[in-house]
Amino acid sequence: METIQNLPKINKKDFPLLENNFNSENKIIYLDHAATTQKPIQVLAKLDEYYRNFNANVHRGAHQLSTKATEEFENARSLIAKFIKANSTKEIIFTRNATEAINLAARSWGEFALKENDEILLSVMEHHSNIVPWQMVATKNKCKLKFVGIDQNGKLDIDDLKSKITTKTKLVSLLHISNTLGCCNPIKQITKLAKQKGALVLLDACQSLAHQKLDVIDLGIDFLAGSGHKLCGPTGIGFLWSRKKILEEIPPFFGGGEMIKDVYEKTSTWAELPHKFEAGTPAIAEAIGLAEAIKYINNIGLDNIKEYEKHITKYLFEKLNQIENLEIIGPTPQIDPNRASLATFYVKGIHSNDIAEILDSKGVCIRSGHHCCQPLHRHIGINSTARISMNFTTSQEEINIFIEKLKETISFLTINS
Ligand SMILES: Cc1ncc(COP(=O)(O)O)c(C=O)c1O
């Protein structure tokens, strides 16, 4: 059996929750990193430091606390810009989460730019966050939604995409890595096809940002939605990136303090980027905490993370494939070497909720259900799956324990075994 060494820079003790027993005899085994990641002590300490030492509103006060809070908040913005290789810090708009980032693109850009009979191209594997906002815009602006399917290997069907993209397509909005199938979509190839038809591309990078390097310019995309809590950062913080030219052209969606230049009784003018899109007091502590999380990830190195996760994913697949009646959905690591370090599966005759509940009683946290991907589950004809999702903290030993407990669970739930 291959022995997989933990990443040298990972100290499990950095993650207090992963050292916790809760109600179990042993430490919990957390395998739900695609839903949200655990937070290292460095992030917890930064949140504490902000509230203890320099809690103040940003961009407003003339006092030193506000100056310090503003400096840290704006440094967080620059760090995010560098993290995704954006051309300018002004192109990063803070939001509450990735869902809000996609809604912002849909309301500010979509409602402004889309005309009757224009088409928006999505895929059946999209998270609801990248479907529902476009349904709302499509209804309002009388546009059409089209969906790209998946191929026999559980990857995006590129031929289907080619057949559905036309000069009527104004936006292709896709996830980078599927939170359910785990496949990594060939974004560079897709942006090339989109540009040929004059369409913009939005990338939902929720499941890729913490797992591989990403360069918005090299990918050729026009919008990117990111989420802090999936990057070892706090909840309540996400961001939208877009090109300065686009952001300057489109109207803001939220109105209020902070986003204005001048307010008159009946009209207002807008602040410069990025503030034009950030009405009200932002999530200051959360943005600063997210910057600390990105520093933590940068210190480990995304190339090291990607390499490590490749090994544990291959190992997990080998182990799961040995279990009778268990089917994994999505491409194998051999078919998609860039796939996510997660596996979504079902066991014939057993509901995934039962598997997740029994595993939970054994101290193993996994997810079950539709994972906010109802269209995908309908497309493949299964209403519920179980998902185990890993990250750089997941050890080979944890995978072994999970497999052992999964086998016990299946055997317990199988009638006539
Ligand atoms: C692919 C994908 N897109 C969007 C989201 C929504 O992210 P957030 O919770 O930050 O709104 C998720 C969260 O699970 C996701 O996995």
The ligand as an ORCA input file, in Angstrom:
! r2SCAN-3c Opt
* xyz 0 1
  C     -19.630     25.445     -6.821
  C     -20.254     26.332     -5.788
  N     -20.770     27.512     -6.162
  C     -21.318     28.360     -5.281
  C     -21.410     28.035     -3.948
  C     -22.010     29.017     -2.998
  O     -21.026     29.594     -2.207
  P     -21.362     30.567     -0.992
  O     -21.755     29.698      0.127
  O     -20.114     31.296     -0.719
  O     -22.435     31.480     -1.439
  C     -20.899     26.823     -3.508
  C     -21.018     26.424     -2.090
  O     -21.176     25.273     -1.769
  C     -20.291     25.954     -4.453
  O     -19.781     24.777     -4.076
*
